[in-house]
Amino acid sequence: MFANITSAEATSVGGLAATANSPRYVLGAQKLPLGIAAAALAMLLLFAITTFPKMQAAGLNLQRERAATIDAENRAVCGRLKFGVNTDEFAACAHELNEVRAHHEQRFIDDAQGLF
């Protein structure tokens, strides 16, 4: 990491020499960027290791919340249509609602892609 050079050489590369014959150490120019890159990579890995489980848990919570919301909507709509919760009619109603949601999401995606 450091090069052993004489005072004349140190002066020529911007180093400071106390005496004319004393050796000085100058930081190697090519090793400093490598050290910075290694430190940045280590920080990035630490960030990824600490945040990935939190992001994964947040995604699972979002999926659970969405499933609960959809279930509540299915119960409300199919209940208004007088379908009992544990009946074939309720299952068919919930299935149709899910189809409507899927078509709506696809239309939204298609429209969004048209904007960009």
N, C-alpha and C positions, 0 to 999 in steps of 0.2 A: 504494500500500500504506500510506503514511503520509499523514496529513492535516496541513496546516499550520494551527495554531490559536494563539490568543493565550493568555497565562497565565491569564486569567480563565476562558476556556473549558476549559483543561486542568484547572483546579481543580474545575470543575463536573462533569467526567467522571472524576475521580479521578487526574488527572495531577499532577505536581509541577512547579512553575515556579520558576526561580531568581530571576528579577526580574519586576516587574509588566509590562514591555513586551516581553520576549523571546519569540519564537515557539517553540513546542514541537511535536514530532511524536508522534502517538499512533497506535498500530497500528490499522488499520481492522478493525472487528469482523466484517464480513462476509467479508473476504478470508482470515482465519486458517483457518476451517473448510474453505475451498476448497483451501488449501495442504495441509492435513492430508489431505484426501481425495485430492488428486493424489499425494502421497507414498505413501499407502496403496495406491493403484492401481498405482503404479510398483513397489512392493515385491511386490504380488500378481503382476504380470506377470513380474517377474524370477524369482519362485518358480516360476511355471508354466513358463517357458522352460527353467529349469534342471532341473526334476523330470520334465517330460513325457517326454523321451527315456528316462530311467531307468525310468519306469513302463511305457513301451511295451516296452522291452527285457525287463523282468521278466515282462510278460505273454507275450511270445514264448517266453521260457525256460520258463515254466509250461506253455505249450502243447506244447513239445517234450518236456518231462519226462512230461507226461500221455500223449502219443503213445507214448513209449518204454515206459511202464508198461503201457499197454494191449497193446502188441505183445508184451511179455514174458508177460503173462497169457494172451494168445491162444496163444503158443507152448507154454506150460506145460499149459493145459487141452487144447488140440487134440492136443498131443504125447502126453498121457496116454491120449487116446482113439485113439491109434495112427494119426493122420493125418500124413502127411509134409508138410514145410513148403511145398514148391512144388507142391502138388497141388490139384485142384479140391475135394477133400474138405476140405482145410485151409482154403481160401478160404470154403467154405460154413460151416464151423465158426466161423471168425472173424466172418463176417457175422452168424451167429446170436448169438454172444456180444455183438456190438455192439448188436443189437436188444434183448437182455436188459438191457444197460447203459442204453440209452435209456429203456426202460420203467421201470427202477428210478429213474433220475433224475427222470422225470416224476412218478412216485408221490411221491418226496421233495419235489418242488416243490409238488405238490398238497397234501400234508400240511402243509408249511410255511405255505402260504397260508391254510389252515384255522386255524392258530394265531393269525394276525394278522388 
